[in-house]
Amino acid sequence: MEAATTTTRPQPRESTLVHFEIPTNEPEKIARFYEQLFSWKIAKVPMGPMDYWLISHKDAGENETMGGLYKKTMGETGFLNHFSVVNIDQSLAKATNLGAKVAKGKEEIPNIGWFAILQDPDGNTFALFQSSGRM
């Protein structure tokens, strides 16, 4: 039996855009659209009960992604940008103290990290992401 391996990746630069998501009613159709428009590589991956497609640049290496798309579940609109933070708990507290509202609390992405979705004081939706440094 082969032992499982874990690859350590460097932490993303703090406060930078590290991932985006596209909510859609028709994931397969929208995947084809972006594949044709930008020559992106888009592949469906298992994510528990949710269907999810990872988006990579056409020249990306293995396990190098920049975004994802999924079937809408709550009437979402527009791209959702994820920004890197060093400590998601501290960043959530700071954001709410500054007037942000938590739309979805901290949730783990197994072997990748944690994310939370917020709305800024003007109602714009964004996400915080803390990497676990593993993959």
Protein Blocks (a to p, Z undefined) as FASTA:
>chain_A
ZZddddddddddehiafbdcdddfblmlmmmmmmmmnopacddddehjbccdddddfkbc
ehiafbdcdddfklpacjddddddfblmlmmmmmmmnopacfbdcdddehkbccdddddf
kopacdddddehiZZ
